Amino acid sequence: MLPEIYTLIIAEKPKAASKIAYALSDGSSKRYTLYNVPYWVFRLNGKWFVVGSAAGHLFTLTTDTYGFPVFDYRWAPTWLVDRNAKYTKPYFLALKKLCANATEYINACDYDIEGSVIGYMVIRELGDLRKAYRMKFSTLTPYDLKNAFQNLGKGLDMNMVEAGLCRHELDWIWGINVSRALMFSLRKVTGKKVILSAGRVQSPTLVEVVNTEFSRNTFVPTPLFNINVQVKIGGKVFSLESINGNFKSKAEAQRVAEYIRKVGKAIVEKVEHRGERYSPPPPFNLGDLQAEASKIFGFSPMETQKIAEQLYLDALISYPRTNSQKLPSTIGYENILKNLSKLPEYKHLVTMLFNETRGQLHPHEGSKTDPAHPAIYPTGVHPRKLNERDAKIYDLIVRRFLAAFSSDLKVSSLTTHLTVGKYKFKLKFRTIREKGWLKYYPFVTVEETLEIPIIKEGQTLPIVEVRVTTNYTKFQKTYTKASLLKWMENVNIGTESTRARIIESLFSRGYLKSSKGKIEVSHLGYAVAEILKKYFSDLTDVGLTRRFEEKLNAIREGKASRDQVVKESKELLSTLLEKFKKEEAEKAGTD
């Protein structure tokens, strides 16, 4: 049932719509359905409001042009373009009906580039942009939602919208043109029509893995010869760490080993005592959360992202797709901690933290920022029956939040410098003096010596064993999904929202495969990468991709124009595609 006059609030997903309706109406909203899609109606301050929901992007880019290059495109309902998006049709029809009778529109989709575009496109295509407002929030708690509603921005966040539209256009232009060129080239070689894809961020990521895999496969291990010397201290045996470097040959190492056996003793030259301090880790951004969940639990970046997004929709954590490592005081540290203390598993930790800080809560923060959202933090809302995997991510976020307010981890180290004749060695011991933040976030391993022997300068230690050891150099750089995501983050390609999805697409396309958690390249992946490197080397260049990412950020900051950036992209692609067609024609002429 729809009122005659109402303001339409557009959420990104039904679960978010439900939270918004409940918060703004204080639980008095009524739920109805259109085309089996839920919407909510409530009255506030004498006005009617309707909360409707999208299902992600309801509009996408498409074209009626075949072949390549293709630069004419238009926005169309996603369900008409993508057969896998038929589920969005009822959401489109429901919002079309809700928009038709609305007098004002509020975009309450997630406050990021994608959410800004989702709401903008719905209002542009089905409503009236002149009567639009933007609701900005970082959590789905009633307090944050009410505060966002009371501080509505007149008009939409057009810089964010323009950056989002530009990202969609760039991705579509690069993707469709290079993908069609790839398929054209492969069909000429094999005679088979194979569906292939390339992308503005996907392609340099694939090429990075291929180049790394090639280097690994052609790597020749080099033998490294060293000497293991063991001494006895107080009845216990310890291995000395050589600081002489590796030996060039086994024969040289054996000569030195024989020399050390003859000397038969090590003399303590110096004993150094040092105190080391380690600051708390910063609160999570999405990339850090994905890296930790992979290291600790073996979760893929995509799985972690999906779990975090679900925890956000349940109002348990703040918005997860953020780059920020900052926790502003406005989130209410004390209230969050007090609410967490009501959960049995965190009561002791919160009590300990309040005692430690004496109520003076100052989080240790990282350097990374995000213009829209703070770091990921627990809201203090109590979870209901989380499954095992969701509970692990929630616990990780809570503990990281607690650790941010704690004191430094303090470690005592003892380094003993020894000589055996003319050769130098050292022996290191470490022990934790104060656990600090490690009490709250116990997922970091500190190598400790359980018993530190008494050692004095000038002391003589008997050598009990000398062995020549042979090790081989190893190729260090082998990617996992998590380390590949970290590489993307470090070279600044993709976004917090898209990186995990891009990695998964490389697997679903059959370009990459996984073996014992390590990434390997398929035959198809090698073939696609070779064509890309041969004809589209500019598009596989991280520098170019990063340059366009910087241009997108400039649009977001109001310092660049979407039209100009799209024009530059089209001109670059036109040149590359012309070169590709010319070389293909010349090759055909010589066959």
Helices and strands as residue ranges (DSSP letters): E 7-11, H 14-25, E 30-34, E 37-44, E 47-53, E 59-62, E 74-77, H 78-81, G 83-88, H 89-100, E 104-107, H 113-126, G 129-131, E 132-134, H 142-150, E 153-154, H 158-190, H 202-217, E 223-233, E 236-242, H 250-263, E 265-278, H 286-297, H 301-313, G 329-331, H 333-340, H 344-357, H 388-404, E 409-420, E 423-434, G 436-439, E 460-472, H 481-491, H 499-508, E 512-515, E 518-521, H 523-535, H 542-556, H 562-590
